[in-house]
Amino acid sequence: MADPEPSMSTAEIHIAIIGGGLCGLALAIALERRRISYTIYELQSTFSEIGAGLNVAPNAIAAFNAIEPKLGDAVMALGTRNSPNAEVWMVNRLGAPTDRFPDAHAITEIIAPGVGHTAVGRYELLNLLASKIDTRHARFQKKLTRVEQGEDAATLHFEDGTVDAAHIVIGCDGIHSAVRRSLVGNDHRAAEPRFTGIGGYRAVFPMDQLAEAIGPEVARTSCIWSGPGGYATMYSIEGGKKVNVGLWLSKEQYRERVKNDRWVLRKQKAEMLEDCRSWGPSIQKVMRMMGEETTLWTSHHHDMELDSYFKGRVCVIGDAAHSMGPHQGQGASQAMEDAYVMSVVLSQIKDPSCDHMSPLLCIEAAFSGWQEVRKPQAEWVLRTSHEAFDWWSSFWRRDLEEKDIEERSREATFRFRRIWDANVDRQGDVAKYSMLRSLQKAMQVAL
Ligand SMILES: Cc1cc2nc3c(=O)[nH]c(=O)nc-3n(C[C@H](O)[C@H](O)[C@H](O)COP(=O)(O)OP(=O)(O)OC[C@H]3O[C@@H](n4cnc5c(N)ncnc54)[C@H](O)[C@@H]3O)c2cc1C
């Protein structure tokens, strides 16, 4: 968009979405449905994703359905689910024998009503979302370097030397967000994510291979194995033909090593086998199946919370705002809730109550309504995701007793239902109410 008119009415607002990942595309769909003008800028030459599977949690399905009716159902149709009980999210197993219980003992089944464990290919999900937007609104190979705010618009600066302008900028540019850096300044301690001290060895195998190694019943239902010093995950992808495996362990000793942007360490098989020497036979067998090329992903998150996710006409959402560890499978789900609630408040900028206000005041009221709802929720999920690493791993103890297992079942239900049952429609209503309340207050002051 060239030169937004200084005298624009709030109904003519144009939005720049920086980043065409899951969050940016979800927001674009939501804006398109609400007939809000936008352009999406993506640094790659196409919409693309790395990595294999993604667990889409019940709260993400609800957010997709709120963004566009039946979109959540379409996402579920892409997913691989457990059989015979499709409502099982994860079976929590023991990753090594204890004094009382054998290796692979099932501690508890965590149920996610209606959704269970829905694993989608990242690329398939991204394609589905991309198919819903009008690509005339997309600009590729546009790497944003910084945003400058002016009185009537923000100026976007790209690495290729070009500039563009928009009334509102939403940073959906992920964990290394340039928009976040523009908001807080490059030298701010919260500008970049930090190493969590945890690393994950990850691989994808043919399901038949895994079933042969640990038995078909154990292999075919998604499970989390609590073991000495960490936990392992396994879940089916690609309609049950393959399985996604991860082993997450404390890697505190890597703190210095990852400082130089070495997030993914290659050829780590020997170290991995050393790391899981005290685990039980099932996990040892699986880990031996991993290739020589096995990589270690060092997990990073935004442990330094921002005082505010917005300033003036610029706001960050999704991983750009609150990137979190993968231990509750929630990063993308929180991003979907962010996108839906953001579309609700942005659509209020067209509301007649905004007509008599300065556009910037309306934009700030919209962001503040969104933030009031989304910041505490996403940050709570971020913190508990980090704690969840210990929660999964510290459960394994030699002297584990039956009563510990009963307690675990109760805790597991509480932990995940608190996240999955966050009613996204209600969050949208509360954010809208909060935005309109701040506008009313501003109007009273103006009178
Ligand atoms: C190992 C691992 C496992 C995970 N498992 C799960 C899971 O099971 N379930 C779950 O919900 N979440 C999971 N997550 C988290 C999830 O992947 C993220 O939370 C989610 O992808 C965030 O979406 P996003 O759109 O905010 O950011 P991203 O997916 O990172 O997208 C950012 C987009 O912005 C673009 N971009 C970046 N910088 C710029 C720039 N300067 N200019 C223009 N464009 C830019 C990028 O190319 C990209 O397209 C996992 C993460 C990891 C690392």
The ligand as a MOL file (V3000), in Angstrom:
LIG
                    3D

  0  0  0     0  0            999 V3000
M  V30 BEGIN CTAB
M  V30 COUNTS 53 58 0 0 0
M  V30 BEGIN ATOM
M  V30 1 C 10.2780 -29.0520 18.0420 0
M  V30 2 C 8.9940 -28.2940 18.0770 0
M  V30 3 C 7.7890 -28.9800 18.2070 0
M  V30 4 C 6.5890 -28.2710 18.2710 0
M  V30 5 N 5.4240 -28.9550 18.4090 0
M  V30 6 C 4.2730 -28.2790 18.5060 0
M  V30 7 C 3.0360 -28.9850 18.6370 0
M  V30 8 O 3.0020 -30.2110 18.6290 0
M  V30 9 N 1.8970 -28.2440 18.7500 0
M  V30 10 C 1.9040 -26.8750 18.7500 0
M  V30 11 O 0.8330 -26.2500 18.8800 0
M  V30 12 N 3.0630 -26.1780 18.5970 0
M  V30 13 C 4.2240 -26.8460 18.4660 0
M  V30 14 N 5.3900 -26.1530 18.2970 0
M  V30 15 C 5.3520 -24.6950 18.2370 0
M  V30 16 C 4.8660 -24.1800 16.8800 0
M  V30 17 O 5.6520 -24.7120 15.8460 0
M  V30 18 C 4.9240 -22.6430 16.8530 0
M  V30 19 O 4.3630 -22.1380 18.0350 0
M  V30 20 C 4.1750 -22.0740 15.6600 0
M  V30 21 O 4.7630 -22.5140 14.4670 0
M  V30 22 C 4.1820 -20.5420 15.7300 0
M  V30 23 O 3.6110 -20.0060 14.5810 0
M  V30 24 P 3.9950 -18.5310 14.1170 0
M  V30 25 O 3.2600 -18.3430 12.8310 0
M  V30 26 O 3.7990 -17.5830 15.2370 0
M  V30 27 O 5.5670 -18.5680 13.8350 0
M  V30 28 P 6.3440 -19.3690 12.6910 0
M  V30 29 O 5.7010 -20.6700 12.4280 0
M  V30 30 O 7.7750 -19.3590 13.0800 0
M  V30 31 O 6.1510 -18.4690 11.3840 0
M  V30 32 C 6.8310 -17.2490 11.2150 0
M  V30 33 C 6.7870 -16.8680 9.7380 0
M  V30 34 O 7.3480 -15.5590 9.5910 0
M  V30 35 C 8.3220 -15.5680 8.5650 0
M  V30 36 N 9.3030 -14.5510 8.9330 0
M  V30 37 C 10.2210 -14.6040 9.9160 0
M  V30 38 N 10.9190 -13.4790 9.9820 0
M  V30 39 C 10.4380 -12.6630 9.0060 0
M  V30 40 C 10.7620 -11.3550 8.5690 0
M  V30 41 N 11.7380 -10.6540 9.1580 0
M  V30 42 N 10.0570 -10.8250 7.5450 0
M  V30 43 C 9.0580 -11.5210 6.9310 0
M  V30 44 N 8.7120 -12.7840 7.3080 0
M  V30 45 C 9.3860 -13.3370 8.3450 0
M  V30 46 C 8.8710 -16.9920 8.5680 0
M  V30 47 O 9.4550 -17.3450 7.3260 0
M  V30 48 C 7.6090 -17.8040 8.8660 0
M  V30 49 O 6.8860 -18.1010 7.6940 0
M  V30 50 C 6.5930 -26.8370 18.2160 0
M  V30 51 C 7.8010 -26.1600 18.0570 0
M  V30 52 C 8.9980 -26.8750 17.9930 0
M  V30 53 C 10.2870 -26.1180 17.8090 0
M  V30 END ATOM
M  V30 BEGIN BOND
M  V30 1 1 1 2
M  V30 2 1 2 3
M  V30 3 2 2 52
M  V30 4 2 3 4
M  V30 5 1 4 5
M  V30 6 1 4 50
M  V30 7 2 5 6
M  V30 8 1 6 7
M  V30 9 1 6 13
M  V30 10 2 7 8
M  V30 11 1 7 9
M  V30 12 1 9 10
M  V30 13 2 10 11
M  V30 14 1 10 12
M  V30 15 2 12 13
M  V30 16 1 13 14
M  V30 17 1 14 15
M  V30 18 1 14 50
M  V30 19 1 15 16
M  V30 20 1 16 17
M  V30 21 1 16 18
M  V30 22 1 18 19
M  V30 23 1 18 20
M  V30 24 1 20 21
M  V30 25 1 20 22
M  V30 26 1 22 23
M  V30 27 1 23 24
M  V30 28 2 24 25
M  V30 29 1 24 26
M  V30 30 1 24 27
M  V30 31 1 27 28
M  V30 32 2 28 29
M  V30 33 1 28 30
M  V30 34 1 28 31
M  V30 35 1 31 32
M  V30 36 1 32 33
M  V30 37 1 33 34
M  V30 38 1 33 48
M  V30 39 1 34 35
M  V30 40 1 35 36
M  V30 41 1 35 46
M  V30 42 1 36 37
M  V30 43 1 36 45
M  V30 44 2 37 38
M  V30 45 1 38 39
M  V30 46 1 39 40
M  V30 47 2 39 45
M  V30 48 1 40 41
M  V30 49 2 40 42
M  V30 50 1 42 43
M  V30 51 2 43 44
M  V30 52 1 44 45
M  V30 53 1 46 47
M  V30 54 1 46 48
M  V30 55 1 48 49
M  V30 56 2 50 51
M  V30 57 1 51 52
M  V30 58 1 52 53
M  V30 END BOND
M  V30 END CTAB
M  END
